[in-house]
Amino acid sequence: KIKSLTDKSIIEFVLNYKLRRAAKMLVEQRLSITEVIDNVGIESQSYFTKAFKKEFGVTPTQFIQDNKRNKPV
């Protein structure tokens, strides 16, 4: 059913959800990358970084830096 609605497998769908949740945490809660990885339930930092870059086009570190610049302090 998920495949027909989203054109993604359940694994891709769940990973996409986890990565979007991680991105939100990195910006809004200002948690460290390690804390975010633990919170979203991904066990490998290298896998997280690779999947994050594939999804958003930048590494988690670059994503944080880009979003700090775009938000008024």
C-alpha positions as CSV (number, residue, x, y, z in Angstrom):
1,K,0.0,0.0,0.0
2,I,2.8,2.4,0.9
3,K,4.5,1.7,-2.5
4,S,1.4,2.6,-4.4
5,L,0.8,5.8,-2.5
6,T,4.4,7.1,-2.3
7,D,6.3,5.2,-5.0
8,K,8.8,4.2,-2.3
9,S,9.4,0.9,-0.5
10,I,8.6,0.8,3.2
11,I,12.3,0.9,3.9
12,E,12.8,4.1,1.8
13,F,9.7,5.6,3.3
14,V,10.9,5.1,6.9
15,L,14.4,6.3,6.1
16,N,13.0,9.4,4.5
17,Y,10.9,10.0,7.6
18,K,13.9,9.6,9.9
19,L,16.0,11.9,7.8
20,R,13.4,14.7,7.7
21,R,13.0,14.3,11.5
22,A,16.8,14.4,11.9
23,A,17.0,17.6,9.8
24,K,14.4,19.3,11.9
25,M,16.2,18.3,15.1
26,L,19.5,19.6,13.9
27,V,18.0,23.0,13.2
28,E,15.3,23.5,15.8
29,Q,16.7,21.6,18.8
30,R,20.4,22.2,18.1
31,L,21.3,18.7,19.1
32,S,24.7,17.2,18.1
33,I,24.8,14.9,15.1
34,T,25.4,11.9,17.4
35,E,22.4,12.8,19.5
36,V,20.2,13.1,16.5
37,I,21.4,9.8,15.1
38,D,20.6,8.1,18.4
39,N,17.2,9.8,18.5
40,V,16.0,8.8,15.1
41,G,17.3,5.2,15.5
42,I,20.1,5.0,12.9
43,E,23.0,2.9,14.2
44,S,25.9,4.0,11.9
45,Q,27.1,7.6,11.6
46,S,28.6,6.9,8.2
47,Y,25.3,5.5,6.9
48,F,23.4,8.5,8.3
49,T,25.8,10.9,6.6
50,K,25.6,9.1,3.3
51,A,21.8,8.9,3.4
52,F,21.5,12.5,4.6
53,K,23.7,13.8,1.8
54,K,21.7,11.7,-0.8
55,E,18.4,13.2,0.5
56,F,19.4,16.8,1.0
57,G,22.4,17.3,-1.2
58,V,24.7,18.3,1.7
59,T,26.3,16.7,4.7
60,P,24.6,17.1,8.1
61,T,27.4,19.5,9.2
62,Q,26.9,21.7,6.1
63,F,23.1,21.5,6.6
64,I,23.5,22.9,10.1
65,Q,25.9,25.7,8.9
66,D,23.6,26.6,6.0
67,N,20.6,26.9,8.3
68,K,22.4,28.9,11.0
69,R,23.2,31.5,8.3
70,N,19.6,31.7,7.1
71,K,18.1,32.1,10.5
72,P,18.2,35.5,12.3
73,V,19.7,35.2,15.8
